[in-house]
């Protein structure tokens, strides 16, 4: 049933209906409302049979779930920004041990300088840690993807992070149909762990592995992660059939068929982008948008199918890869290698700067006039940049 609610509340309710047995919580904006809502549900008894852990740090939050998952519990936590980086060791451990932890990342910029607003630099920094990474385009998708995440995590015994734009989604109120308990139960079976520590059959996990076996361990982990490309569409289709609405698993093509230019993006900017595409279509222009829901493992075949016919592909990077074009650009370029597509990078929305319809229209105008270079910064204040570059040059001369 559709109702107005905050994105964080919708996610918390969806997670609760997945019946986690252990939730660990450490507050960091903008994910705090999610674990606060879960805390209230545990305290009221609405989420029964769940141990709610208040821990001393983000590192402890995920480390405690590594132990809980290894002991056979369905587990969940949420974090953001510096918190995700602080738990980096445990992020890699959860993946290396093949533990089906589910975590929300409320995307927020990384300091320094300190910035609490949204971009996707935090989760992109963990892109090669061995987790499935799913990006929500809106709060409906955020709620639905958590149900998909638990199913896929437990089917493959891999960790999954669901990424949603901080504040833009977490604190936004909109009409959301949170999957009911009956809907979730129809899609998500009771948890049966692939591996579980048992006092009756003692075993060691995370033991040292030498050069003679380490490559094989990593190969098998990679193979298991890649299987998500096959499993995700099935999980999304099951939920879609149950709730009666589309659920994106890999990519979201919008007016891509026959488009001369396709703009690729992740996250909440897709809503604005779709409006811009509609306006350009009304002018007789063939422009499409492609949302990437699953970033890890990367759905190259789906991207190529959706955007391979375009002549110009503009990739909106919501994080900065210093010294490189960007993580999404690299994947898109690889997926489209051998096609006629010319791939351009546009860095946009860093630190919470709005990506407006006007800016996107200007971007497409420049693309049509072939005025885009290999890398562009959207809405860059050139006066500020030039002033600082002059100062840097003067300092170099002085030294």
N, C-alpha and C positions, 0 to 999 in steps of 0.2 A: 504494500500500500504506500503510495506516494505521500510524503509529509515533509514539511520544512524542518530541517535540522542542520546542525553544524557538521561539517565534513569529519571532524575528529570523532564526534559522537557516532556517526554512521559507521565509521571504521571500527570503533570500539564494540558496537553492537554486533557487527558482522563477525568480528573475532570471537566475541563471547559465544555466538551461536555455533562456532566451530569447536566449542567445548575444550579449550586449553586446560591442561592440568597444572601447569606452572606458568605464571606470568611474572617477569622481573621488571622492576621499574626504577628508573633514575631520571629526574626531571631535567629537560633541556628544551628550550623553545626552538621550534614551534610544535614539537610532538607531545608536550606535557598533557594537553587536554585528553589525548587518547588514553594514556595510562590512568589519568584521574577518573575518567568515566569507567574504566574497567575496575578500578578500586571500589567505586560506589556499588557496582554490580556484584562484586565479591562480598562486600560487607552486607549488602541487603539480602544476599542469598539467591539473587537472580542468576548469578554465575556460580553454580554449586560445584563442589569437588575440585576447586582450584586453589592452589597455594600461591598467594600473592606476596612476592618478595620485594621489600624495599631495601635496596642495596646502596653501597657507599660510592659507587662510580659507574660509569658506562662500561668500563672494563669488567667490573664485577657483574654487571647486568647480563652480559653475554656469557661470561665464564660460568656463571651459575647455571645457565641454560645448557651449556655444553655438558655439564654433569647431569642435569635433569634429563636431557634427551638421551644420554648414554644409559641412564637408568630406566629408560622406557616410557618417558612422559611426553605428551604433546605440549610444545613449548612456544612462547611468544614474548617478544619485547619490541620496543620502539626507541628510536634515537634520531639524532640530526647532527650535521656539521662536525664541530670539534669532537662531539661525543662519539660519532662513528669512527673518527680517526683514533681516538683514545682506545677504542676496543679493537683496533686493527689486528692485533695478535690473535685475539679470540675469533675474529672474523675468518681468518685463514685456518685456524684450528677446527672450527665447526665444519668447514668445507672439507678439509683434509681427512677428518674422521667420518665424513659421510653422514652427518646428523641433520635430521629434517626440521631445523629451527626455522620459524617464520618471523620476520622482522619488518616493521614499517620504518622507512626512512623518510622523515618529513624534510624534504630537500631545503638546505639553507647554505648560504655562502660560507666559505672557509676564510679565516683571518690568517695573517694580518694584512690590512687593518681589520679590526673587528666589524662585522656586519651580520646582523641577525636576519636579514631578509633573504628572499629566495633566489638561488640558482642551483644548478645540479652538480656543482663541483665536488660535493661530498661523496655521493654515490659513485660518480665517475672515477673518483680516486680509488675505489674498491672494485673496479670493473673486472679485474683479473684475479680476484680472490677465490673464485670457484663457486660463487652463488648465482642462482638464477636471478636476473634483475628484470622486474616488470615496472613500467611507468604508466601511471594513471592520467588520463586526459581530463577527467572531471571526477567529482565526488561519487557519482554513481559507479563509475569504473573502479574507483578506489575501494568501495565496499565490496563489489563483486570479485575483484581480483584477489582479495584476501581468502575467499572461499576456494578459488582456483589454486592459490598458493599452497594452502594446507594439503589439498589433494595431490598436487604434483610433488611437493616436498616428501610426502610420505610414500607415494608410489615409487619414487626413484631413490629415496633416502639421500636427498640433497637439500641444502638450505636455500631459502628463497627470501629475497627482500622485495617488498612492494614500495615503490618510490612515489610520493605525492608531493606536489609543490607546497612548500611551507607557506603558511598564512594565506596564499592565494587560494588553496584548497582547504587546508586544515581548519582555518578559522572562518571559512565562507559558509553562509546558510543558503541552502537551495533545496528544491524538491528532490528527495531521494527515496527510492524504494529499497530499503535494506532487506536482503533475503531473509525470509522467515525461518524459524527453527525447522519447520517441515521441509522447506526448500533446501536448506543446508544439509540436513540429514539424508536427503535423497541423493545428494552429490558426494558428500564426504562420509566414507564409512568409518566405523570405529577404528582407532589407531592400533595398528599391529606393527610394532617396530621391527625393522630388519635385523637389528643388533641390539642387545640389551645386556647390561651387566647383571649377573645373577650370583648371589652368594653361594648357591648350590653348585654352580659351575664357574669357579673363579677364572678370570681372564684379565689381561692387561690391554688397555687401549692407548694409543698415542706413544707407543714405545719407539725407541730409536731404530731407524732404518738406514742401513749403510748403502754405499754406492751400488752394491750388487743387486739391490731390489728397489731403490728409490724411483728410478725411471718407470718401472712397471706400475708402482703405486700411483704415480702421477698420471700415467697413461689411462689407467682404469677410472680414475676420478674424472678426467676429461671426457672419457667415453660416456660415463654416466650422465654428466652434465649435458652433453650434446643430445642425449635422448629426449631432453625436455622439448626440443623442437617438434617431436612427434607426439609427446604426451600432452603438451599445453593445449593444442587445438581440441583434443578430445575432451579435456576437463572443461574448457570454456563452452564447448557445444553442449555438454551435459547440463551445465548451469543455465545456459541460454534456453534450452528446451524446458527446463523446470520453471524458470521465472518469466519466460515469454518475452524476452528482449535480447538484442544482440550483445554478446560479450566478446570483446577483442582479446585475442591471445598473442598474436605475433605482430601484425601490422594492421593499420586502419587506412585503407585507401579512400580518398575523397575526390571524386571527379578526375581521377588519374587517367582513365581510358581516353586516349586520343589527345592528351594534354601536351603542349609544346614545352611548358615549364612546369616542374613539380617542386614544391617546397617541402622539405622533410624536417620533422621536428618531433620532440618528445614532450609529454606533459601538457599543462593547462593552456599553453599558447595555441594549441590546436583549435580551440573554440573560436578565438579571434581570427585565426588563419582561415577557417572554414567560411566565416562571414566575408572575408576579403575575396576568397575564391568565388563565392556566389556573386559578389559585386562585379568582379572581372568577367565572369561568365555572362552577366547581363549586358556587358559592353561588347560581347562577341569574341572575347579572348579565351583561349584554351589553356587554362591554368588549373593545376590540381594540387592537392595536399596529401602528404603521406605521413601518418602518425606511426611511430615505432613504439609498440607496446613492450615487446621483449627485446632488451638490448643484450642480454647474456642468457643463453647462447644467442649469437646474432643470426637472425633469419634471412640469410643472404638470398635464398631462392625466392622467398616471398617478396623481398624488396625488388629484386630483378624483375619479377613478374609484374609488379605494380608500376614501377617507374622506368623500366628498361627501354621504353619507347620514346621517352622525352629527350629533347635536344639539350635542355638546360635543367640541371638539378641543383637547387639552392638548399644548402643544409644549414638550418638554424642551430647553432651551438649554444646551449644554455650553460656551458662551463668553459673556462679558459684552459687550454692545454699550452702552457708556456713553451714557446719555441717550436710549436707544431700547429697544424691547421685545426685539429680537434679530434676527439675520440669518435664522435658520430660520423664525421667526414671520412675518416680513414676507413670505417666499415662500409659506408655507402659507396665510396670509390672502389673498394675491392669488390663489392657485390655487383657493381655496374661495369666492371672492366670488360672491354671488348664490345660495349654498346656505343652508340653515338653520343651518349650523354656527356656533357661538359659539367663537371662537379665544381661548385663554388661554395666557399665557407663564409657564413655570416655569423659573427659572434654577437649575441643579443641577450638582453635581460639579465646581465650580471648584477649581483647584489641587490636584486629586487627592482631594477629599473624597468618600467612598464614597456612591453612590446605592443605598441598601439597599432590600430588598423591603418592610421595615416602613415606610420613608419613602414609598415609592410607594403602599402600601396607604392610608396616612394621606392622601396627596394625593388619591386616588380617593374616599375617604370625604368629604373636604371638597368635592370636585367634585360629588358626589351631593347634598350638602346646600346646594349653590350658595353655598359659602363662599370660592370662589376669586375674587380680584380680577383685573384685567387683567394684573398681573405679580406673581408670587410667587417668593420665594427659598426653596428647599427647605432645611430644617434650619438656618435662620438663627438665630444666638444673639442673641436680642433684647436680653438684658441687656447684652451687650458693645456692641451698636449704640446703645442708648439712653444708655449712659454716655458714649460718644464724642460723640453728638449734643448732650448737655448741655454738654460741654466746648467744642464748637464754638460753641454759643450764647453761652456765657459769654465766649469770646474775642471774638465779634462785638460784644457789649455794651461790652467793655473798650476796643475800638478806635473 
